[in-house]
Amino acid sequence: MRSRHFFLTLPSSLSFSDVSASRIITKEHVVTAMFVGNFIGIVFARSLHYQFYSWYFYSLPYLLWRTPFPTWLRLIMFLGIELCWNVYPSTPSSSGLLLCLHLIILVGLWLAPSVDPYQLKEHPKSQIHKKA
């Protein structure tokens, strides 16, 4: 995937086939964007059904490790979410706790340090010249 901003600011002297200047979005950035987008949908859903948990259960460890929280808090939050989803039928307290845990994770993702989403891809010819 290529950055739209990169192509809008591309000088006219460079061609689009100039691989040495292309910037590619990292895999981690794509995964994070997809998981966070799905998680935001879960957080702000009007109602939650038990099958929703299967939609984002496997992304929770990744999302928790993207937050700046200490490991012990991440584990407690993961177990708290598991506990809330395992209450059947759901109660106002289990739903409220689930919402609070989701909001804490969302705030943690917002406060997480940003990482440059691009990696510089070098032209294969420039790598050959470096070795020589």
Disulfide bonds with the S-S distance in Angstrom:
none
